[in-house]
Amino acid sequence: MLFVLIPFVTHLLAYPAVVWMISKLFFDHTFSYWQTFNYGLSEYFFILLIAYSVPFILYSSFKRKLHFKQKYPDNIEQAKQNDSIRTLVVSDFNKRTIINTKDILFLSANPPYINIHHKTKQYLHNETLKAMLSKLDLGLFVRVHKSTIVNVRMVQSYKSRLNGDYDLTMIDGTELRLSRIYAPLFKQKFETTHRVTLE
């Protein structure tokens, strides 16, 4: 608050002093200090208050947001992960089955459906890849091709094709294409997910 009050009061006190000094030097009639002060107070009080307080408020708001981002850089990503689905109801012939999303190896497009490749079997599901990606844990699932989403924890290895694309090998031996446009994000998540930790 002092950052607003000090320049605000200084301005109110300095303005009549400057007017008095100029009138003393260049005019026959000298303007009264307190008369000018009262005039400035009545005419410009709210304008000055806004002029000095708004930048301070904006600066404080920006500083709080910056501090929050620096202290909690992963909060937005973490919130998305917390909101992600843990289980999924899929069709299995004439019955409905619940599967754990963490056990999904990958999802592939099969218009107008998608194939969900689970640890145990493959399911046909009536949603788009885009819709599924918005529900899944973004810390685990990442798009690697326009027609494929993989669970990074289920990727055993990847190797370059020497043209910008890569070949992914899943833990069940399935090989998938990693397109160059999705490679940077995949590599980041792969390194983070498979980072070696000591217990």
Backbone as numpy.savetxt, mean C-alpha at the origin, in Angstrom:
# Nx Ny Nz CAx CAy CAz Cx Cy Cz
1.46 23.17 18.68 0.63 24.38 18.68 1.50 25.64 18.68
2.65 25.57 19.34 3.55 26.73 19.38 4.06 27.09 17.99
4.17 26.07 17.11 4.64 26.32 15.75 3.64 27.19 14.97
2.39 27.23 15.43 1.38 28.10 14.81 1.32 29.43 15.54
1.30 29.40 16.87 1.12 30.62 17.67 2.29 31.60 17.55
3.52 31.09 17.58 4.69 31.99 17.56 4.75 32.82 16.27
4.70 32.19 15.06 4.71 33.02 13.85 3.46 33.88 13.70
2.32 33.37 14.20 1.07 34.11 14.12 1.15 35.41 14.94
1.58 35.30 16.20 1.71 36.47 17.08 2.81 37.39 16.58
3.92 36.81 16.11 5.02 37.62 15.57 4.56 38.47 14.40
3.76 37.87 13.53 3.23 38.60 12.37 2.33 39.75 12.82
1.45 39.48 13.80 0.54 40.52 14.29 1.31 41.68 14.91
2.39 41.40 15.62 3.17 42.43 16.28 4.11 43.16 15.31
4.63 42.41 14.33 5.60 43.01 13.41 4.94 43.91 12.36
3.72 43.54 11.95 3.04 44.29 10.89 2.87 45.77 11.25
2.30 46.12 12.41 2.16 47.56 12.75 3.52 48.24 12.94
4.53 47.49 13.39 5.87 48.08 13.56 6.45 48.49 12.22
6.28 47.62 11.21 6.78 47.93 9.86 6.03 49.13 9.27
4.70 49.14 9.46 3.90 50.27 8.96 4.33 51.57 9.64
4.54 51.52 10.94 4.98 52.71 11.68 6.34 53.19 11.18
7.28 52.26 10.94 8.62 52.62 10.51 8.61 53.25 9.12
7.82 52.67 8.20 7.74 53.21 6.83 7.10 54.60 6.84
6.03 54.74 7.63 5.38 56.05 7.70 6.29 57.10 8.34
7.12 56.70 9.28 8.07 57.60 9.95 9.14 58.09 8.98
9.57 57.18 8.08 10.66 57.51 7.16 10.18 58.28 5.93
8.99 57.98 5.42 8.58 58.51 4.12 7.38 59.45 4.13
6.69 59.55 5.26 5.50 60.40 5.30 5.59 61.41 6.45
4.84 62.50 6.29 4.81 63.51 7.35 4.00 63.01 8.54
2.97 62.22 8.22 2.11 61.70 9.29 2.55 60.29 9.66
2.73 60.05 10.95 3.13 58.72 11.42 1.90 57.96 11.89
1.78 56.72 11.38 0.64 55.89 11.78 0.89 55.34 13.18
-0.13 55.40 14.01 -0.03 54.89 15.38 0.15 53.37 15.37
1.09 52.92 16.19 1.37 51.48 16.26 0.12 50.70 16.68
-0.54 51.12 17.78 -1.67 50.36 18.31 -2.91 50.50 17.44
-3.02 51.60 16.75 -4.14 51.76 15.83 -4.01 50.76 14.66
-2.78 50.66 14.14 -2.52 49.71 13.06 -2.66 48.28 13.56
-2.21 48.04 14.79 -2.32 46.69 15.38 -3.79 46.27 15.50
-4.64 47.16 16.01 -6.06 46.88 16.16 -6.74 46.66 14.81
-6.30 47.45 13.82 -6.86 47.31 12.47 -6.50 45.94 11.89
-5.22 45.58 12.01 -4.78 44.28 11.50 -5.46 43.13 12.22
-5.65 43.30 13.53 -6.29 42.26 14.33 -7.73 42.03 13.90
-8.45 43.13 13.62 -9.86 43.02 13.24 -10.05 42.58 11.79
-9.14 42.96 10.92 -9.31 42.68 9.49 -8.69 41.35 9.04
-7.55 41.00 9.62 -6.79 39.87 9.09 -6.60 38.72 10.09
-7.28 38.76 11.23 -7.07 37.75 12.26 -7.33 36.33 11.73
-8.51 36.12 11.16 -8.87 34.77 10.70 -8.07 34.35 9.48
-7.76 35.31 8.62 -6.95 34.98 7.43 -5.57 34.51 7.85
-4.96 35.24 8.82 -3.64 34.85 9.30 -3.68 33.52 10.04
-4.74 33.32 10.81 -4.87 32.07 11.56 -4.93 30.88 10.62
-5.70 31.02 9.55 -5.79 29.95 8.54 -4.47 29.78 7.81
-3.86 30.91 7.44 -2.60 30.86 6.68 -1.49 30.16 7.43
-1.46 30.32 8.75 -0.40 29.70 9.55 -0.77 28.31 10.08
-2.06 28.05 10.27 -2.46 26.76 10.84 -2.60 25.65 9.81
-3.11 25.98 8.61 -3.32 24.96 7.58 -2.03 24.25 7.19
-0.93 24.98 6.88 0.32 24.27 6.56 0.79 23.37 7.70
0.62 23.84 8.94 1.04 23.03 10.09 0.21 21.75 10.19
-1.11 21.87 9.98 -1.99 20.71 10.03 -1.63 19.71 8.94
-1.39 20.23 7.71 -1.02 19.36 6.60 0.31 18.67 6.86
1.27 19.42 7.40 2.58 18.85 7.71 2.47 17.77 8.78
1.67 18.04 9.82 1.49 17.06 10.90 0.84 15.79 10.38
-0.15 15.95 9.50 -0.83 14.79 8.94 0.12 13.96 8.09
0.92 14.64 7.25 1.90 13.95 6.41 2.93 13.23 7.25
3.39 13.89 8.32 4.41 13.30 9.20 3.88 12.05 9.88
2.61 12.08 10.33 2.02 10.91 10.97 1.93 9.74 10.01
1.51 10.03 8.76 1.39 8.96 7.76 2.76 8.38 7.43
3.77 9.25 7.31 5.12 8.80 7.00 5.66 7.93 8.13
5.41 8.37 9.37 5.88 7.61 10.53 5.20 6.24 10.58
3.91 6.21 10.26 3.16 4.95 10.28 3.70 4.00 9.23
4.00 4.52 8.02 4.52 3.67 6.95 5.90 3.14 7.29
6.72 3.98 7.94 8.07 3.55 8.30 8.03 2.52 9.42
7.11 2.69 10.37 7.02 1.78 11.51 6.31 0.49 11.15
5.30 0.61 10.28 4.53 -0.58 9.89 4.46 -0.68 8.36
5.59 -0.94 7.70 5.61 -0.96 6.23 4.77 -2.05 5.61
4.52 -3.14 6.35 3.80 -4.27 5.77 2.35 -4.34 6.22
1.86 -3.27 6.85 0.51 -3.32 7.41 -0.57 -3.53 6.35
-0.42 -2.85 5.22 -1.44 -2.98 4.17 -1.42 -4.39 3.61
-0.21 -4.88 3.32 -0.07 -6.24 2.81 -0.55 -7.25 3.84
-0.23 -6.98 5.12 -0.63 -7.90 6.18 -2.14 -7.93 6.33
-2.77 -6.74 6.19 -4.23 -6.68 6.28 -4.88 -7.51 5.18
-4.31 -7.44 3.97 -4.84 -8.23 2.86 -4.70 -9.72 3.16
-3.55 -10.08 3.75 -3.33 -11.48 4.07 -4.30 -11.94 5.15
-4.56 -11.08 6.14 -5.48 -11.43 7.22 -6.90 -11.60 6.72
-7.25 -10.87 5.64 -8.60 -10.95 5.09 -8.75 -12.10 4.10
-7.66 -12.79 3.77 -7.70 -13.85 2.77 -8.43 -15.08 3.31
-8.95 -15.85 2.36 -9.69 -17.05 2.75 -8.72 -18.17 3.12
-9.09 -18.96 4.10 -8.27 -20.10 4.55 -8.78 -21.41 3.93
-10.07 -21.45 3.65 -10.66 -22.64 3.06 -11.50 -22.25 1.85
-11.81 -23.24 1.05 -12.59 -23.00 -0.17 -13.53 -24.18 -0.39
-14.77 -23.87 -0.75 -15.74 -24.93 -1.06 -15.70 -25.19 -2.56
-15.42 -26.44 -2.92 -15.32 -26.82 -4.33 -16.26 -27.97 -4.63
-16.57 -28.13 -5.91 -17.44 -29.23 -6.35 -16.60 -30.48 -6.61
-17.07 -31.58 -6.09 -16.40 -32.87 -6.30 -17.46 -33.86 -6.76
-17.68 -33.85 -8.10 -18.77 -34.61 -8.70 -20.11 -34.15 -8.13
-20.80 -34.99 -7.40 -22.13 -34.61 -6.91 -22.12 -34.11 -5.47
-20.95 -33.80 -4.93 -20.88 -33.30 -3.56 -20.00 -32.05 -3.50
-20.15 -31.33 -2.39 -19.35 -30.13 -2.15 -18.31 -30.45 -1.09
-17.06 -30.06 -1.35 -15.96 -30.39 -0.46 -15.22 -29.14 -0.03
-14.77 -29.12 1.22 -13.97 -28.00 1.73 -12.50 -28.37 1.65
-11.70 -27.51 1.03 -10.25 -27.72 0.96 -9.52 -26.54 1.60
-8.34 -26.80 2.10 -7.50 -25.73 2.65 -6.74 -25.05 1.51
-6.79 -23.74 1.46 -6.13 -23.03 0.36 -4.61 -23.19 0.41
-4.05 -23.39 1.60 -2.60 -23.53 1.72 -2.11 -24.82 1.06
-3.05 -25.78 0.81 -2.70 -27.05 0.18 -2.89 -27.02 -1.34
-3.26 -25.86 -1.87 -3.38 -25.72 -3.31 -1.98 -25.53 -3.91
-1.66 -26.30 -4.95 -0.37 -26.14 -5.62 -0.41 -24.96 -6.58
-1.41 -25.00 -7.47 -1.57 -23.88 -8.40 -2.98 -23.89 -8.98
-3.32 -22.79 -9.64 -4.61 -22.64 -10.29 -4.35 -22.28 -11.75
-5.09 -22.90 -12.64 -4.90 -22.62 -14.07 -6.23 -22.32 -14.74
-6.17 -21.47 -15.75 -7.38 -21.07 -16.46 -7.89 -22.22 -17.32
-9.21 -22.37 -17.34 -9.88 -23.36 -18.18 -11.24 -22.79 -18.53
-11.25 -21.68 -19.31 -12.48 -20.90 -19.56 -13.66 -21.78 -19.94
-14.83 -21.48 -19.35 -15.14 -20.37 -18.42 -14.88 -20.73 -16.96
-14.11 -21.77 -16.70 -13.81 -22.20 -15.34 -12.31 -22.06 -15.05
-11.91 -22.52 -13.88 -10.50 -22.65 -13.57 -10.26 -24.03 -12.96
-9.06 -24.53 -13.13 -8.67 -25.79 -12.50 -7.91 -25.48 -11.22
-8.33 -26.08 -10.13 -7.62 -25.95 -8.86 -6.83 -27.24 -8.64
-5.53 -27.12 -8.69 -4.66 -28.28 -8.53 -4.28 -28.38 -7.06
-4.95 -29.28 -6.37 -4.76 -29.47 -4.94 -3.77 -30.61 -4.71
-3.29 -30.73 -3.49 -2.36 -31.81 -3.15 -2.94 -33.19 -3.48
-4.24 -33.33 -3.23 -4.86 -34.64 -3.38 -5.44 -34.89 -4.76
-6.06 -33.88 -5.36 -6.68 -34.06 -6.67 -6.94 -32.70 -7.32
-7.49 -32.76 -8.52 -7.80 -31.54 -9.27 -9.30 -31.29 -9.24
-9.66 -29.98 -9.06 -11.07 -29.60 -9.01 -11.36 -28.56 -10.08
-12.56 -28.62 -10.63 -13.03 -27.61 -11.57 -13.86 -26.61 -10.77
-13.51 -25.33 -10.90 -14.15 -24.31 -10.05 -14.72 -23.20 -10.91
-15.88 -22.69 -10.53 -16.61 -21.70 -11.32 -16.27 -20.27 -10.89
-15.00 -19.87 -11.04 -14.58 -18.49 -10.79 -13.43 -18.16 -11.72
-13.10 -16.88 -11.82 -11.97 -16.48 -12.65 -10.69 -16.44 -11.81
-9.55 -16.46 -12.48 -8.27 -16.35 -11.76 -8.17 -15.02 -11.02
-8.66 -13.97 -11.66 -8.60 -12.64 -11.05 -9.42 -12.61 -9.76
-10.60 -13.21 -9.79 -11.46 -13.23 -8.61 -10.83 -14.06 -7.50
-10.21 -15.17 -7.86 -9.57 -16.03 -6.87 -8.36 -15.34 -6.24
-7.57 -14.66 -7.06 -6.37 -14.00 -6.54 -6.73 -12.92 -5.52
-7.87 -12.29 -5.71 -8.30 -11.24 -4.77 -8.71 -11.83 -3.41
-8.97 -13.14 -3.36 -9.39 -13.78 -2.12 -8.25 -14.50 -1.40
-7.24 -14.90 -2.16 -6.18 -15.73 -1.61 -5.13 -14.91 -0.86
-4.33 -15.60 -0.06 -3.27 -14.98 0.71 -2.18 -14.50 -0.25
-2.02 -13.19 -0.37 -1.05 -12.63 -1.32 0.39 -12.84 -0.87
0.56 -13.33 0.36 1.89 -13.68 0.79 2.33 -15.03 0.24
1.35 -15.84 -0.18 1.63 -17.18 -0.70 1.37 -17.31 -2.19
0.29 -16.70 -2.64 -0.13 -16.89 -4.03 0.29 -15.71 -4.90
0.78 -16.04 -6.09 1.24 -15.00 -7.00 0.97 -15.46 -8.43
0.64 -14.51 -9.27 0.41 -14.83 -10.68 1.75 -15.00 -11.38
1.89 -16.05 -12.15 3.15 -16.29 -12.87 2.94 -16.26 -14.38
1.68 -16.26 -14.78 1.33 -16.24 -16.20 -0.10 -15.75 -16.29
-0.52 -15.29 -17.45 -1.90 -14.79 -17.58 -2.92 -15.90 -17.29
-2.47 -17.16 -17.37 -3.40 -18.27 -17.13 -3.02 -19.12 -15.93
-2.09 -18.63 -15.08 -1.64 -19.46 -13.96 -1.33 -18.64 -12.71
-1.78 -19.15 -11.58 -1.43 -18.62 -10.25 -0.81 -19.77 -9.47
0.30 -19.52 -8.80 0.94 -20.59 -8.03 1.00 -20.26 -6.53
1.05 -21.31 -5.75 1.34 -21.19 -4.33 2.86 -21.25 -4.22
3.49 -20.17 -3.82 4.94 -20.07 -3.82 5.59 -21.16 -2.97
4.93 -21.54 -1.90 5.49 -22.58 -1.03 5.52 -23.95 -1.71
4.74 -24.09 -2.77 4.69 -25.37 -3.48 5.64 -25.40 -4.67
6.39 -24.33 -4.87 7.38 -24.29 -5.95 8.69 -24.86 -5.44
9.17 -25.90 -6.11 10.41 -26.54 -5.68 11.64 -25.82 -6.22
11.55 -25.35 -7.47 12.69 -24.67 -8.09 12.23 -23.91 -9.32
13.11 -23.04 -9.81 12.84 -22.38 -11.09 14.17 -22.12 -11.79
14.12 -22.13 -13.13 15.33 -21.90 -13.90 15.01 -21.06 -15.13
15.99 -20.30 -15.54 15.81 -19.37 -16.66 15.75 -20.10 -17.99
14.96 -19.55 -18.90 14.91 -20.04 -20.28 15.87 -19.24 -21.17
16.57 -18.27 -20.52 17.54 -17.40 -21.21 16.89 -16.44 -22.20
15.58 -16.26 -22.08 14.87 -15.29 -22.93 14.00 -14.36 -22.10
14.20 -14.38 -20.77 13.40 -13.56 -19.87 12.34 -14.36 -19.14
11.93 -15.49 -19.73 10.95 -16.37 -19.09 11.67 -17.43 -18.25
10.88 -18.13 -17.42 11.45 -19.16 -16.55 10.57 -20.40 -16.57
11.15 -21.52 -16.16 10.41 -22.75 -15.94 10.33 -22.99 -14.44
9.12 -23.17 -13.93 8.91 -23.50 -12.52 8.68 -24.99 -12.40
9.25 -25.59 -11.37 8.97 -26.99 -11.06 8.27 -27.04 -9.71
7.04 -27.58 -9.71 6.27 -27.69 -8.49 6.71 -28.93 -7.72
6.28 -29.05 -6.47 6.72 -30.17 -5.62 6.21 -31.52 -6.13
5.18 -31.50 -6.98 4.67 -32.77 -7.54 5.30 -33.08 -8.89
6.27 -32.21 -9.31 6.95 -32.45 -10.58 6.37 -31.70 -11.76
5.22 -31.07 -11.58 4.60 -30.32 -12.67 5.47 -29.13 -13.04
5.66 -28.89 -14.35 6.43 -27.75 -14.82 5.48 -26.69 -15.37
5.70 -25.45 -14.97 4.86 -24.32 -15.38 5.73 -23.21 -15.94
5.14 -22.38 -16.76 5.85 -21.24 -17.34 5.71 -20.02 -16.45
6.84 -19.36 -16.17 6.84 -18.07 -15.47 7.15 -17.00 -16.50
6.16 -16.16 -16.78 6.33 -15.10 -17.77 7.21 -13.99 -17.22
7.98 -13.37 -18.10 8.94 -12.33 -17.66 8.26 -11.16 -16.96
7.03 -10.85 -17.33 6.37 -9.68 -16.71 5.96 -9.95 -15.27
5.81 -11.24 -14.92 5.45 -11.60 -13.55 6.67 -12.06 -12.74
7.82 -12.17 -13.38 9.01 -12.72 -12.73 9.49 -11.93 -11.52
9.58 -10.57 -11.58 10.10 -9.82 -10.43 9.31 -10.07 -9.13
7.97 -10.03 -9.22 7.15 -10.24 -8.02 7.27 -11.67 -7.53
7.30 -12.62 -8.47 7.44 -14.03 -8.07 8.75 -14.24 -7.33
9.85 -13.72 -7.87 11.16 -13.90 -7.24 11.18 -13.32 -5.83
10.58 -12.15 -5.68 10.54 -11.50 -4.37 9.81 -12.38 -3.37
8.63 -12.90 -3.76 7.85 -13.74 -2.85 8.53 -15.09 -2.62
9.18 -15.63 -3.65 9.86 -16.91 -3.51 11.01 -16.79 -2.50
11.81 -15.74 -2.64 12.94 -15.55 -1.72 12.46 -15.32 -0.29
11.37 -14.56 -0.15 10.85 -14.27 1.19 10.25 -15.53 1.83
9.50 -16.28 1.05 8.81 -17.46 1.57 9.78 -18.60 1.91
10.83 -18.74 1.11 11.77 -19.84 1.29 13.06 -19.40 1.98
13.00 -18.26 2.66 14.18 -17.79 3.37 14.53 -18.77 4.49
15.82 -19.10 4.60 16.26 -20.02 5.64 16.26 -19.31 6.98
15.64 -19.92 7.99 15.61 -19.34 9.33 16.15 -20.36 10.33
16.76 -19.86 11.38 17.27 -20.72 12.44 16.33 -20.65 13.63
15.98 -21.77 14.19 15.08 -21.80 15.34 15.88 -21.98 16.63
